[in-house]
Amino acid sequence: ELFEKKNYELRIAGGAVRDLLSGVTPQDIDFATTATPAEMKEMFTAAGVRLINNKGEKHGTITARLHEQNFEITTLRIDVVTDGRHAEVEFTTDWHKDAERRDLTVNSMFLGLDGTLYDFFNGYEDLKNKKIRFVGKAAERIQEDYLRILRYFRFYGRIAEKPGDHESNTLQAIKENAKGLAGISGERIWVELKKILLGNHVNHLVQLMYELDIAQYIGLPLDGNLEEFARVAKNIQNLSPKPMTVLTSLFKGKDDVTNLDLRLKISKEEKNLGLFLVKHRQELTKAPGPEPLRPYQDFLMESREANTNSKIFELLKYQGEEQLLKEMQEWTVPSFPVSGHDLRKMGVSSGKEIGTALQQLRDEWKKSGYHMDKEELLSCLKKL
């Protein structure tokens, strides 16, 4: 109503339009408008609408807070200068020009609040056909911001129906411009890469990153273990792994984790998970016989580190052990039933003896699969 009153056009833009057309509830809704930031500020202030102080203003974005929600509204713009990372923009009232500077056709649509779809580049057609294409010439779009290479992969994994359905000139443009990713910050790359790792067709897309010479510029090992990656990508299909669990299958050793961290600045928790998987994926496996979970349970009981259990869950996903994962998630860590106090009552008095006895009882308890209770353990002590 505010925009209408002032005769400014206002439309929903980009990702939210794509989501609405796909029948998905958008996470957040961005708006585009013909009003300049100055005009918006004046209009909102006059109407008593709170503005959130935001650094987006020089790019043309104003954030208004209404009904406990933030709304980002951006003035239509044209890129004047781009350097592969940032753009200098000038404002326009031409919707077509604004759509032209967006990355992919499925992200370049606008939706009027009356339900009219404004689609200058056949984005809706592409969405229905599950095609991912750059707006205009792929090479030009990529050179404006090299991160768009990874955005192409991310949306491919989200929208495309099957692996391998790319236009050859798009792949050519990606290959020729892959080196540009070297200049993109690790943090930005990691945000995109994590989403790719959790999307569909992940095995196909990572193999493609190697074929198109992208891997080396985004922190992945030159000689990544693609066979292992393919195997693990299959293992984890319905297990909701963490991105790092999927990625670690490319790594041959801990140096690969360190190099990834140097390039992408991953979190401490992510790095520790990678190191854990690289170290234990081979020898920490299920036991033959009736107690397949025992090795994992023993490891957990002996671990002195925090969140070892969540690392073990990720290891089981990596190994594709769906059933064991369920059992392990339901298993509660038992607490050792005997204390030094119990031993004193039985007449063991010296601290050293108590320590030794407790250790022996712990070993017996472990052998029993953590089933022996206090009585059984104490009677066991008499035998010992």
N, C-alpha and C positions, 0 to 999 in steps of 0.2 A: 504493500500500500504506500509506504514511504517513497519508494522509487517511482511508482506509477504517478503519484501526485506531482512529482517534479519532472515527469516525462523522461526519466532515465530508463533505459532497457536493463532488465536483470534476467539472467538465465542460469540454470544449473550447468556446471561445466565438467568435462573430463571424466574421471573415474566413476563418479556417482552416476553419470548417465549410462556408462557401460554396464555398471552393476544393475541399475534399474531395468535396463533392456534385457539383462540376462536372468531377471527374476531373483536377484540377490539383493538383500538389504544393504545399502552402502554403509560403510564404517563412518565416513564423514562426508559432508556435502560441501563442495566448494562452489562459489557463485562467480560469475563474470558479469561485468557491467560496462556501460558506456560512460558512467560517471567517473570523474577523476578522483584521486584520493582526497584532494582538498574539498571537492564538492560533497563527497560522502561524509567527511568529518563535519562539515558545516551542517549538513542535513541531519545526521545522527545527534549531534550536540543539541540542535534546536528541538529535536523530538525527545530529548532526555534519555537517549540510548547510550549505555556505557560502552566506551571503547577500550579494548585491551591494548596496552602499550606494546607494540610489536615492531620487530625490526624489519618487517616486510614492506614498510611503506615506500621505500625507494624503488622497490620492484612493482609498486602499485597495489599492494595488498593492505586492506583495512580489516581488522578483526572486531566485530561487534558482538556484544554479549546480550542475549535476549532469552528470557525463560530458562535461565540456568544453562544455556548452551552457547558455545562460541561459534560464530559464523564467519568464515573467511570470504571476503568479497574482493575480487581483483579486477582492476581496470583493464580493458582490452589493450593489448600491446603488440609492438613489433620489435623484433630483435634488431638492434642497429649494429652492434659489434659482438661477436662471440669468439671465445678463445679456446673452446673445447671443454671449458669447465663452467665459466660464468658468462652471463650475457648482459650487455647494457641495453636498456629498453627505452622506447618512447611510446607514449599512449596514443591510442587510435579509437575510432568509433566503428571500425570495419571488422565485423565478426569473421569474415572469410580470412582476413589477414592474420587474425589471432589464431584461428584454427590451423593455419598454414605452418605456424612455428611450433606446433605440438608434435610429440614424438611418433605415435602410432595411430593409424586410422581409427582404431577402436577407442582411443582416448581423446579424439579430436572433435567429439560431438557436443552440441549444446541442447538443452531441453528448456523450452519456454515454460513458465509456470502455468500456462493454459494447456500444456500437453503437446505443443508443437515441437517436433524434432528438427533441429538444424544440423544437417549432416553434409558437409562440403566435400568429403573425400570417401564416400561409400563405406563409412565405418560400420553402419548397421548391417549392410550386406556382408561385410567381412566377419562381423560378429556372428551372424546367422550361419555363415559357412565355416566358422571357426578358423579364419585365416588371420595371421598376424603380418601386417605390412607397415612399413614406414610411410609417413605422410610425404608425398612427393618423392624426391630422389633420396634413396637410403644413405648414400655417402654424405650428402649435404646435411641431413638430419644428424648423422653420427658425429660429423666434424663440429657441430654446434656444441655437443656435449657427449664425450666418448662413453660416459656411463650408459648411454642409450643402448649400447651393445648388450649390456647385461639386462637392461629392461626388456629388450626384445626377447631374450631367453626366458626371463621370468614370466612374461605374458604368454609366451608360447606354452610354457609348462602349465599355465593356468587355463588356457582357452582351447588350444589345438587338440584335435581328437586323437591324432596318432603321431608317432615320431616320424621325422623325415619329410614333413610336408612344408618345405621351405622353397622360396623362389631363389633360383641360382644366382641372380644378380644381387640379391640381398646378402647371401652368404659371401659372395665375392667382395662386396663393399665392407662387410665385417672383417674379412681377412685382411684387406688392404689397410684398414684403419685400426687393427687390433693394438698396435703399438701405442696408440693414443691413450690407452688405459693406464699406461705407466705413469701418466701425469695426474691421475685421479686419486684422491685421498683414500687410504685404506678403509677408513670408517664408512665412507659411502659405498665402496665396493662390497664390504662385508654385509651391509644391510641388504643389498640385492642378492648376493650369493646365498645368504641364508634362506631367502624366499625361494630361490631356484632349487635348493637342496630339499625343500619340503614340498615342492610341487610335483606335478606329473612329469613323465618322460625324463626323469632326472638322469638316468643312465645315458640315454641318447644325447642329452644336452651337454653333459660333461665330456663325453667322447668328442662331441663337436667342438668344445672349447680347445681340445688338444689338436684336432684336425685344422682348426682355423688359427692356430698359434696364439690363442688368448691366454692359455693357462699360465705361461711364464710371467705375464705382466700383472697377474692378480694373486701372486703368492703361492701358486700350486707347484708341486715338484715337477721338474722337467720330465722325469721318468716315472710319472705316476703309475701306480699299479692298476691298470684299467680292468684287468680280469677280476681282481678282487673287488673292485668297485662295482662291476656288473653283478657279481654274486651277492654282495651286501645290499645293493639297491633292490634286488629281488627279495632278500630276507626281510627287509624292514617295511615292506609295502603297506601293511595295515597296522603297524605297531607305533605310530606317532613318535618317531625317534627325535632326538635333538639334532640340529643341523650338523654339529660336530661329529656325531656318531656316524652319519653317512659319509662325511668328508674324510674321516680318518682312514677309511678303507683304501684311499689312494696312497697313503703314506707307508713308506718302508721302515722308517725309524723315527726316533724322537727329534732328529735334526729337522725333519720335514715340518713337525709341529712348531718348532722354534722359528723356522723361516716364515711360516704362515703368520705367526704372531708378529714378527718384525714388520711384515708388509701390511697386515690388516688390523693390527692392534686389537686382537680379540680379547675377551674378558678373561680374568684369571681362572674363573670356573670353566670356561670353554677350553682354555689351554690345558688345565689339569685333567679334564675329561679325555682330551686327545692323547696326552701322555699315558694316562691309565690304560686306554684301549690298546695303544701301540705295545705297551709292555705286557699286558695280560691276555690279549685275544687268543694267543696260541696255546698257552699252558693252562689257563683257568677255564676248563671245559667240564661238561657234565660227567659224572662218574658212571661207569657201567654198573648194572645191577639195580637193586630195588631203591637205592637212594641217590638218584641222579643229581639232586640239589646240594648234596653234602659239600662238595668243594667250594661252592659259592657261600654256603652258610659258614663253613669254617673260616673262609677268608674274611667274611664280615665280622665274625666273632673276634678274630685276632687283630683286626684293623684298629689303629688308634686315630684314624683320620675322620674328620667330619664328612658328612654325606657320602660315605662309601656305598651305602645301599643304593642311592640313585645312580651311581656309576655302574654298579653291578646290573641294575635294570637295563642300562644302556648297552652293556656288554651282551646281555642276553638277547636284546633286539638285534644287535650287530650279528650275533650268531644265528639269528632266525629261530630262537627257541621260544616260540609263542606260548606253549603250554607251561614250560618251566617259569617263564616270566610271570604268568598269572599266579602260579603257586608261590613264587618268591615274593610277589607283592602282597600276598595274603599272610605270609609267614611273619610272625612277630619275634623280635629278638628276645630270647629267654634271658632272665637274669640269673646269675649264679646264686644258688640257694644257701650256700654256706658262708659264714663270716668268721673272722678271727675270734669274735665273741663266743661263737658256738664251740670253738676249739678250746678256749680257756675253760669253759664250763666242763669240758671233758678232761681237763687236767694238763693240757699242753700249755706250758707257761712261757718258755723263752720265745722272744720275737723271731729269732732265726728259725726255730722249729715250726712256728706257726706259718711262716712264709713258705717253707718247704712243703709242709702238709697241704696248704691251700693249693700250691702248684700241682701236687700229685692228684688232688681231688679234681682240680680243673681238667686234668688230662683224662681221668676216668669219665668225668661228666661229658667231655667231648666225644670220647669213644662210644658213649651210649646214645650219641645223637642228641645230646642236651636233654635227655628224658629223665635221668635219675633225679629223684627229689632229695630233700635234705636228709631224711631218715636213711635212705639207701646209701647216700654218700658217707654219712657218719659211720654206718656199720662197716662200710668199705674201709674206712680209716683204721678201724680196729684190726682188720686183716693186714693192712699195710704195716 
